[in-house]
Amino acid sequence: MAEAEALYARYEFGKALEIYDSILEQTTDSLQRMAIEQKIVLCENGLSLLEYADSPTVVARECFSKEDFFLHYPGFADKSWALMPPSLFVTDSVSVREKAFVYFPEGAKSLYYSAPDENGSWNIYRVEQLDDTLWSAPAVMNENITSLGNEIFPVLSADGKSLYFSSNGHYGVGGYDLYVCEWDEESGDWGVPQNLGFPYSSPWNDYLFYNTPDGNFSVFASDRQTSGDSLVVYAVLFENKPLKKSMTPSEAEKIAELDIASSAAGQAEPDRDNLDNERYSEYSTAVENVKEVERRLDATLKKQQQSRDLYNTLTNADDLAALEKRIGELELEVIALQEELGSASVRLQQIEMEFLSQGIFLKEPENLDEGNVRQGMEPLPVFSFASNTLGRAPYMNVMEPVKPVNLAFRIESEPQDLVPVDDFPKGLVYQIQLYTLTKPVSSTKLLKGLAPVFERKISGRYTYSVGAFPTYNDALSNLNKVRRLGFSSAIIRAYNDGEFINTASARALEKKIASNVLYQVVIDGYSDALPQEMLTVVRSNTNKDIAKVSDSGATRFVIGPFGSKDEAETLVAALKVVSDQTITVETVK
């Protein structure tokens, strides 16, 4: 175990996995097996993340107290972090009040924060400002984000389209990892979180990823090189689309140290022995070529627009015919220039990718002539840590959350409140009617702990019914339980969308509903999240829900339901173009 742990800490996930597998074969202790199986999952996740690792340019790092490390992030305004106001807590737990902080962006109309639920797990909640002081009830994030572990330190991107957070309950390599999920305009909700990968996430605890407002840096914290109550805060150059590549364990371990000297040596300053002026001259020429084609295209587009404006003022047939010909020629010229620009851009990207694949940060050598220097190149931006102070949370009048109605049939030891008929579910529902009275019940004690009980006033009489059963047999199996409590005349009643229907009609409708077969698309082979290209295919073909489910320890993604098999198979065919994993159509009962 000690050897496996040491290998795991050095990113040697494959070798650690072999040892864990060997130990698993030898042990019969159930608790030890569970612990080893979890280690095996982490090693397998680590092997996957090594295939898509980044090598950022580290510009600063410094050790701070774990209690207030976030006050040293540049970009967060002074006093924008505060102790969480009691009104934001969803439980009455006092023990965590002094450890819960929330970020209040200036002028924000919505807040994302983390707080413990009734079970002690920290979830991400969102509140919306309704007026000057009134805020909506805390709403927990969707099932994509909420895990069995903790989700902490949520930060929304400046454009509101990305949510970054730390979690120890999602696909990762141990401890807290860093994640981002994107806002889905079509569904109006957050998508599946993506692990930011190495070196941002690590086998240790990593917290609070944040892109500074100036667009220059990404900042995050980790205990990978500390112990006790301190964290190291790292700042790296911001990369909009970082180059991901496969890394060996030794490469990953070295990069994960996030050392400023080695990072700068590998990227900020090119190796003059390997990068001569000729190669930089080739790069500068490619840049200038793109700019030149862009200038020609822009000039041609202006000529085209001028010709169209002139065309609208002419009346002479010959002039109109000549101008039509000229406009046609310009259109062909625009097409040709667009193709030329595309080719020039591809060539420039190829050169840049060649540099990046070698870990080279593009910076012009000083001895190049002015004509060969890439335009717009600037020295590395200067980074400095902040020394912010903790602010005081504003007064927040937060609405009480509406607790979901428990519609499960049950017999409690204490009297239960009546459920408002407005909460009665839609669709076909069976109930057990207890009795009908001329006056409302004087006390809920008379209902003998039955729940959920609905009260209806019809033609001046009060009807009391218990349960919300989806099938007749479900209601029938509980009928005698109710009668044995003293409701000897209890009978089964049926409702469709809240309206009473006779039992015979209800059972016929139930049979018809059961005969309607639905279908779903099932995707196997992805343990954490669907790749972006697959999500794009799904959203371009259907607006059906995507659910992440666990089946016998394996993760599956389910899309549906579909009313026809052809519709489901069409999506399968489209997905198989971008994936070689197992994708099937299954029926839904």
Residue, then its C-alpha position, 0 to 999 in steps of 0.5 A: m500500500a505504501e509503495a502504491e501511494a508513493l507511485y500515485a503521488r508521483y503520477e505513476f498511476g499505471k504502476a500504482l494501479e497494478i499494485y492496487d489490483s494485486i492487493l484487491e485479489q488478495t484481500t477479503d476484508s470488505l472495508q479494505r476492498m472498498a478503499i482499494e476500489q476507490k484508489i483504482v478509480l482514481c488511478e484510472n482517472g489519472l491515466s485518462l487525464l494524463e492524455y490531456a494535460d496542459s503546460p501553463t506559464v507560471v508567473a507567480r506563487e506564494c504561500f498564504s493561510k488557508e483561512d483567507f488565501f482568497l483575499h490575495y487574488p488580484g481582480f477581486a475587489d477589496k471587501s468583496w468577500a464576506l462571511m456568509p449572512p445567516s439568511l443564505f444558510v439552508t440549515d441551522s448549523v452554527s458550527v460552520r458559520e465562521k468558515a463559510f465565505v461568499y463572494f459579492p461581485e459589485g452590482a451582481k443580481s445573482l449570487y453563487y455560493s456554497a453552503p452545507d445541506e441537512n446532511g452536512s454536504w456542501n452544495i452550490y446554491r444560487v439566489e436572485q435579487l428581486d428588489d433592493t433587499l429581497w432575494s429569491a430562496p436558495a436554489v441548489m444547482n442541478e444534478n450535473i453539478t451536485s454530487l455525493g461529495n462537496e462543491i465549494f468556492p464557486v466563481l462565475s466568469a465575467d461573461g456569465k457563461s462559465l462556472y468554476f468550482s472545486s469538488n471532491g465528489h466528481y470525476g477526479v484524481g483525489g482530494y478536491d479537483l477544479y471543474v468548469c461547466e458551461w451555460d446551455e442556452e437551449s436548456g437554460d441550465w448548466g451543463v456537465p462539469q469538466n475537470l480542468g485537468f493537470p496541472y490545475s487538478s492534482p492528487w492533492n486539494d486544489y481550490l478556487f480557480y479564477n481568471t482575472p478581469d484584465g484577461n492576463f492571468s488564471v489563479f488557483a490554490s493548492d496544498r500540493q506543496t504545503s502542509g497544515d493550514s497553508l496553501v500556495v496560490y499560483a498565477v499562470l498566464f491566461e490561455n483561452k484555448p490551452l494546448k492539451k497533450s499527452m504527458t508521461p508521469s515524470e513530465a506531469e510531476k515536474i509540471a505540477e510543481l508549477d515552478i516559476a524558473s522551469s516554466a519561464a525557462g521552458q516557455a517565456e524565453p525561447d532556446r536560442d540554440n534551437l530557434d534561429n532568426e530564420r524560423y522567427s522570420e518565417y513566423s513573422t512573414a506568416v503573420e504579415n501575410v494574414k494581415e495583408v490578405e485581411r486588408r485586401l479583403d476589407a478594401t474589396l468589401k468596402k468597394q462592394q458595398q459602395s457599388r451596391d449603394l450606387y446601384n440603388t441610385l441609378t436609373n439608366a439601364d446601361d449603367l445598371a447593367a455595367l454596375e451589376k457586372r462589376i458587383g458580380e466581379l467583386e463578389l468573385e474577388v471576395i470569395a477568392l480572398q476569403e479562401e486565400l485568408g483561410s489558407a494563410s490562417v491555417r499556415l499561421q496556426q500550423i507554425e504556432m502549433e509547432f512552437l507550442s508543441q515544443g513548449i515554446f512561448l512566442k516572443e520575438p528575439e531582440n536581434l530581429d529587424e523591425g520588419n520581421v518583428r511580429q506586430g503587437m507583441e508585448p512583454l509578459p504582463v506584471f503580476s502582483f498579489a493583492s492584500n484585500t480585507l474581508g468585507r461585511a455582507p449586505y443585509m439580505n432578506v432571503m425568501e424561505p425555500v418551498k419544501p417539495v411535497n412528499l407524495a409517498f404513501r405512509i403511516e406516521s406516528e404523529p398527525q400530518d398536515l393536509v396537503p393543498v389540492d394545488d399540489f396534486p400531481k398531473g396525469l393519471v393518479y389513483q387515491i384511496q378515499l377515506y370519507t366525505l363529511t359535511k364539515p371539515v375535520s376538526s383535527t388532523k388526529l382523526l386521520k391517524g397519521l395517514a399521509p399525504v391526505f388531500e382535502r377537496k370541497i365539492s358541492g358543499r361537502y368535504t372529501y378526504s383522500v390519501g396517497a398519489f398512486p401511479t397504478y391501480n395495483d399500487a392503490l389496491s395493495n395499500l387499501n387494506k392498510v387504510r381500512r385496518l386503521g378504521f376507515s372501513s368504507a375506504i374506496i379507490r378513486a381515480y383522477n386525470d390531470g386533477e379531474f375525477i374519472n371513474t375507475a374503469s375509464a382510469r384502468a383503460l387509460e392506464k393500459k393504453i399508457a403502458s402500451n406506448v413504448l418510449y426509447q432512449v439513447v444510451i452511451d457507455g464508455y465515458s466515466d466523467a462527461l461527454p466530450q464537447e463534440m458529442l454534446t454539440v451533435v446531441r444539441s444539434n439533433t434533439n432537445k431531449d434531456i441528458a442524464k448521467v446514471s450509475d449502473s452496477g458501478a459503471t457510468r452511462f449517459v442516457i438521452g431521451p425519451f423519444g417517441s419513435k425508434d427512428e428518431a433515437e436511431t437517427l441520433v445514434a447514427a450521428l453520434k457514431v460519426v464522432s465516437d467509437q464508444t458503445i451507443t445503443v437504443e433501449t426501450v423505456k417502460 
